[in-house]
Amino acid sequence: MGDGNDELRPHVQKDTVRVEDLLHNCHALLNELEAFRTFLVQRRKEHTVEIRQFRISVQAELKSLEKVSTLISPFFARRI
């Protein structure tokens, strides 16, 4: 049983892993979007596909996830 916080630890750890996974996925998606943009530029078709707004949305989501990550990291460190 412990101090009553044992039930919280797996949940906190699980959520922390999810945030790290989401951060990784956002970075990977931004890298893929940049590669795709480069591909379009090389073929002079950068104006046929509008990815700018989508990229901006992903960047905003990345910033939000980074903030969440910094907020829960100290909490997670204290709980374990």
C-alpha positions as a Python dict, from the first residue, in 0.01 Angstrom:
ca = {
    (1, 'M'): (0, 0, 0),
    (2, 'G'): (264, 255, 95),
    (3, 'D'): (196, 624, 133),
    (4, 'G'): (-118, 637, -78),
    (5, 'N'): (70, 775, -378),
    (6, 'D'): (158, 436, -523),
    (7, 'E'): (-150, 441, -744),
    (8, 'L'): (-43, 775, -895),
    (9, 'R'): (308, 674, -993),
    (10, 'P'): (225, 445, -1288),
    (11, 'H'): (-25, 701, -1418),
    (12, 'V'): (225, 988, -1398),
    (13, 'Q'): (499, 781, -1559),
    (14, 'K'): (265, 669, -1835),
    (15, 'D'): (162, 1029, -1909),
    (16, 'T'): (524, 1144, -1912),
    (17, 'V'): (612, 881, -2170),
    (18, 'R'): (318, 993, -2380),
    (19, 'V'): (435, 1355, -2377),
    (20, 'E'): (786, 1247, -2477),
    (21, 'D'): (642, 1035, -2757),
    (22, 'L'): (431, 1326, -2877),
    (23, 'L'): (732, 1557, -2872),
    (24, 'H'): (928, 1304, -3076),
    (25, 'N'): (640, 1264, -3321),
    (26, 'C'): (606, 1642, -3364),
    (27, 'H'): (976, 1677, -3440),
    (28, 'A'): (958, 1387, -3685),
    (29, 'L'): (653, 1538, -3856),
    (30, 'L'): (823, 1877, -3889),
    (31, 'N'): (1127, 1706, -4041),
    (32, 'E'): (904, 1521, -4289),
    (33, 'L'): (724, 1844, -4381),
    (34, 'E'): (1057, 2015, -4443),
    (35, 'A'): (1174, 1724, -4659),
    (36, 'F'): (849, 1739, -4854),
    (37, 'R'): (880, 2116, -4899),
    (38, 'T'): (1237, 2069, -5027),
    (39, 'F'): (1111, 1801, -5266),
    (40, 'L'): (845, 2039, -5399),
    (41, 'V'): (1095, 2325, -5439),
    (42, 'Q'): (1333, 2102, -5633),
    (43, 'R'): (1053, 2021, -5875),
    (44, 'R'): (931, 2383, -5883),
    (45, 'K'): (592, 2279, -5748),
    (46, 'E'): (605, 2450, -5409),
    (47, 'H'): (297, 2653, -5497),
    (48, 'T'): (84, 2351, -5581),
    (49, 'V'): (67, 2225, -5222),
    (50, 'E'): (-3, 2453, -4927),
    (51, 'I'): (176, 2309, -4623),
    (52, 'R'): (268, 2638, -4455),
    (53, 'Q'): (-43, 2663, -4235),
    (54, 'F'): (-21, 2296, -4139),
    (55, 'R'): (347, 2339, -4046),
    (56, 'I'): (262, 2645, -3835),
    (57, 'S'): (-7, 2444, -3654),
    (58, 'V'): (235, 2161, -3582),
    (59, 'Q'): (495, 2410, -3454),
    (60, 'A'): (234, 2563, -3221),
    (61, 'E'): (142, 2218, -3094),
    (62, 'L'): (510, 2143, -3036),
    (63, 'K'): (548, 2457, -2824),
    (64, 'S'): (244, 2357, -2618),
    (65, 'L'): (379, 2008, -2564),
    (66, 'E'): (717, 2147, -2461),
    (67, 'K'): (544, 2365, -2201),
    (68, 'V'): (345, 2069, -2071),
    (69, 'S'): (662, 1863, -2058),
    (70, 'T'): (843, 2124, -1847),
    (71, 'L'): (543, 2149, -1615),
    (72, 'I'): (507, 1777, -1549),
    (73, 'S'): (878, 1691, -1539),
    (74, 'P'): (937, 1837, -1190),
    (75, 'F'): (615, 1674, -1067),
    (76, 'F'): (725, 1339, -1205),
    (77, 'A'): (1072, 1372, -1048),
    (78, 'R'): (922, 1444, -704),
    (79, 'R'): (680, 1152, -717),
    (80, 'I'): (933, 878, -786),
}
